[in-house]
C-alpha cells in the first residue's frame, strides 16, 4: 500500500510539472527552441509543438563540433514528433577564443548559437528563445549559462522545476524514443582544457567514438590525450567493452581513427569529466 501511494504521489507530481510546463509555453505564445536532439531539448520541442503548433520552431545548429550521428538523429527526431524544424550553420571553431579551449569555452559556443538565434527571432518577430536547461544542470560547470542570460534565453524545464528524472519520465510518458538517450555533449568536451581544438582533431574523436558505438556500446566518451584515446563507458558496460571480440573491434576502429594507444577507463563514464 505504501509503495502504491508513493507511486501515485510521484505520478501526481509529474502531472503537475507537465501542466506547469504546458502553461509556460502557452504564456510564451511563440518561441524558438534551441534543439540539439538530446532528451531535454526534445521534450521542450515536443511540448512546445503540441501547445503552439507552427508558432514553435526548433532550430538545430550544425557545426564541426556536432557529431554527424547526432545531427542526423536530431533531424529524424524533429520529423517524428511533427515539429517545425530548421537547421543553421554555426562557426564557433572560427573564434580563436573558442578554439584555444579555455575553461569557459562553452561561453563562446553558446554566444555564437544564441546570437544567431536572436538574429532570427528579431527578423521574424518571435519573442522568445528557449533551451533544455533543467534543475539538475545547476550542479555542473556551465559557462554557457552566461551567454543564455545575455540573450534572455528562457528555460521552461527549469521554470517548471523539472529535474533530469522528471524529464526522462515525462518524455517516456509522451512516447519520445529518446527518453533514455545517454547525455549529449559536443565533441569539444573530449579535450582537456588548454588543448587547442582543430577540425582534424574533432573528426578524429568523432571517428573513434563511432567505432565504439559500432561495437555495440550505446553510451561512451573518447577522451583525447594526444596519442592516447581514453574510453569511458558506464560502469555497467565496462565488462562488455572488455569482451575479447568487442575489444578487438574497438581497438581496430580507434587506431584507424588515428590513435596509437587505446585505453579503457576503469572509473567509468563521468559527465563533464574534464570539469572535475
C-alpha positions in Angstrom: 0.0 0.0 0.0 2.9 2.4 0.8 4.6 1.6 -2.5 1.3 2.3 -4.4 0.8 5.5 -2.5 4.3 6.7 -3.3 3.9 5.8 -6.9 0.7 7.7 -7.1 2.3 10.7 -5.4 5.2 10.6 -7.9 2.8 10.5 -10.9 0.7 13.3 -9.4 3.9 15.4 -9.1 4.9 14.6 -12.6 1.5 15.6 -13.9 1.7 18.9 -12.0 5.0 19.7 -13.6 3.8 18.7 -17.0 0.8 21.0 -16.6 3.1 23.9 -15.5 5.4 23.2 -18.5 2.5 23.4 -20.9 1.2 26.6 -19.2 4.6 28.2 -19.7 4.5 27.6 -23.4 1.0 28.9 -23.7 2.2 32.1 -21.9 5.1 32.4 -24.3 2.9 32.4 -27.3 5.7 31.8 -29.8 9.3 30.7 -29.5 12.5 29.3 -31.0 13.7 26.1 -29.4 17.5 25.5 -29.4 17.2 21.9 -30.4 20.2 19.6 -30.1 18.4 16.3 -30.3 19.0 15.3 -26.7 16.2 14.3 -24.4 15.9 17.7 -22.7 15.6 19.8 -25.9 13.5 17.0 -27.4 10.9 17.2 -24.6 10.9 21.0 -24.9 10.3 21.0 -28.6 7.7 18.3 -28.4 5.6 20.1 -25.8 6.1 23.4 -27.5 4.9 22.0 -30.8 1.9 20.4 -29.1 0.9 23.7 -27.4 1.9 26.2 -30.0 1.9 24.4 -33.3 3.8 26.2 -36.1 4.4 29.1 -33.7 7.2 27.0 -32.2 10.2 26.3 -34.3 13.1 24.0 -33.4 16.5 25.2 -34.7 19.5 22.9 -34.8 23.0 24.3 -35.1 25.1 22.2 -37.3 28.8 22.8 -36.7 32.2 21.0 -36.7 31.7 20.1 -33.0 28.5 18.2 -33.5 28.9 14.5 -34.3 27.3 13.6 -37.6 25.3 10.9 -36.0 23.8 13.4 -33.5 22.9 15.8 -36.3 21.1 13.0 -38.3 19.3 11.9 -35.2 18.1 15.4 -34.4 16.6 15.8 -37.9 14.9 12.4 -37.7 13.5 13.1 -34.3 12.1 16.5 -35.2 10.3 14.8 -38.1 9.0 12.0 -35.9 7.4 14.5 -33.5 6.0 16.5 -36.3 7.6 19.7 -35.2 8.6 22.7 -37.3 12.4 22.4 -37.7 15.2 24.2 -39.3 19.0 23.8 -39.5 21.6 26.6 -39.3 25.3 26.6 -39.6 27.4 27.9 -36.7 31.1 28.6 -36.8 32.3 28.7 -33.2 35.6 26.9 -34.2 36.5 30.1 -36.2 36.6 32.1 -33.0 40.1 31.9 -31.6 38.7 32.3 -28.0 36.8 29.0 -28.6 39.5 27.1 -30.5 42.0 27.8 -27.7 39.8 25.6 -25.4 39.8 27.7 -22.2 37.7 26.6 -19.2 34.9 28.9 -20.3 34.9 27.5 -23.9 31.2 26.8 -23.7 30.5 30.5 -23.3 31.9 31.3 -26.7 30.0 28.4 -28.3 26.7 29.5 -26.7 27.3 33.1 -27.6 27.6 32.1 -31.3 24.5 30.0 -31.1 22.2 32.3 -29.1 23.5 35.3 -31.1 22.4 33.6 -34.3 19.1 32.6 -32.8 18.5 36.1 -31.5 19.0 37.5 -35.0 16.5 35.0 -36.4 14.0 35.9 -33.7 14.3 39.6 -34.4 13.8 39.1 -38.1 10.7 37.0 -37.6 9.2 38.8 -34.7 9.4 35.8 -32.4 9.5 37.0 -28.8 11.3 34.1 -27.1 14.2 31.7 -27.3 14.1 28.6 -25.1 16.5 25.9 -24.2 16.6 22.5 -22.4 18.3 23.6 -19.1 16.8 21.7 -16.1 17.3 21.8 -12.4 20.0 19.1 -12.3 22.1 21.2 -14.7 22.8 23.6 -11.8 25.3 21.1 -10.4 27.7 21.2 -13.3 30.2 23.8 -14.6 28.2 25.5 -17.4 29.7 28.8 -18.5 27.2 28.8 -21.4 24.6 30.0 -18.9 26.2 33.5 -19.0 25.5 33.6 -22.8 21.9 32.4 -22.2 21.4 35.3 -19.7 22.9 37.8 -22.1 20.4 36.8 -24.8 17.4 36.4 -22.5 17.0 32.7 -23.2 14.2 31.1 -21.2 14.5 27.6 -19.7 10.9 26.1 -19.4 12.1 22.9 -17.8 13.9 24.8 -15.1 10.9 27.1 -14.6 8.6 24.0 -14.2 11.1 22.7 -11.5 11.9 19.6 -13.5 14.9 17.5 -12.8 16.5 15.1 -15.2 14.5 12.2 -13.8 11.3 14.2 -14.4 12.4 14.9 -18.0 13.0 11.3 -18.8 9.8 10.2 -17.1 7.7 12.7 -19.0 9.5 12.0 -22.3 8.7 8.3 -21.8 5.1 9.1 -20.9 4.7 11.2 -24.1 6.3 8.4 -26.3 9.6 10.1 -27.1 12.0 7.4 -28.3 15.0 9.3 -26.9 13.6 9.2 -23.3 16.6 7.1 -22.2 19.2 8.5 -24.6 22.6 9.0 -23.0 23.6 12.5 -22.2 24.7 14.6 -25.1 27.8 16.9 -25.3 29.7 18.5 -28.1 32.8 16.8 -29.4 35.0 19.6 -28.0 34.3 18.3 -24.5 36.5 15.4 -25.2 39.7 17.5 -25.0 41.4 18.7 -21.8 41.1 22.4 -21.3 44.0 24.2 -22.9 44.4 21.7 -25.7 43.7 23.6 -28.9 40.8 22.3 -30.9 41.0 21.8 -34.6 38.7 20.4 -37.2 41.1 17.4 -37.7 41.0 16.5 -34.0 37.2 16.8 -33.8 36.9 14.4 -36.8 39.4 12.1 -35.2 37.4 11.9 -31.9 34.2 11.5 -33.9 35.5 8.5 -35.8 36.9 6.9 -32.6 33.5 7.3 -30.9 31.7 5.9 -33.9 33.9 2.8 -33.7 32.9 2.3 -30.1 29.2 2.8 -31.0 29.6 0.3 -33.9 31.0 -2.2 -31.4 27.6 -2.1 -29.7 28.2 0.3 -26.8 25.5 3.0 -26.8 27.0 5.4 -24.3 30.6 6.4 -24.4 33.1 9.2 -24.5 36.6 9.0 -26.1 38.7 11.5 -24.2 41.7 12.8 -26.2 45.1 12.7 -24.7 47.5 13.1 -27.7 48.3 9.7 -29.0 46.1 8.1 -26.3 42.4 7.6 -26.5 40.8 7.1 -23.1 37.5 5.4 -23.5 34.8 6.0 -20.9 31.7 3.8 -20.8 29.1 3.5 -17.9 30.5 1.2 -15.2 27.9 -1.5 -16.0 29.3 -1.7 -19.6 33.0 -2.0 -18.7 32.9 -5.8 -18.8 31.1 -5.7 -22.1 33.7 -3.3 -23.5 36.5 -5.6 -22.4 34.9 -8.7 -24.1 37.7 -10.0 -26.3 35.8 -9.8 -29.6 34.3 -6.4 -28.9 37.6 -5.1 -27.5 39.4 -6.1 -30.7 36.8 -4.2 -32.8 37.2 -1.1 -30.6 40.9 -1.2 -30.8 40.9 -1.6 -34.5 38.5 1.2 -35.1 40.0 3.7 -32.6 43.5 3.1 -34.0 42.1 3.6 -37.5 40.9 7.0 -36.3 44.4 8.0 -35.6 45.2 7.0 -32.0 48.3 4.9 -31.1 47.1 3.7 -27.7 43.6 2.7 -26.8 42.7 2.6 -23.1 39.6 1.8 -21.1 39.0 4.0 -18.0 38.0 1.7 -15.2 36.4 4.6 -13.4 33.7 4.6 -15.9 31.9 7.4 -17.7 31.7 10.7 -15.9 29.5 13.5 -17.3 31.7 16.6 -17.7 34.8 14.6 -16.8 37.2 17.4 -17.5 35.3 19.7 -15.2 36.3 17.7 -12.1 
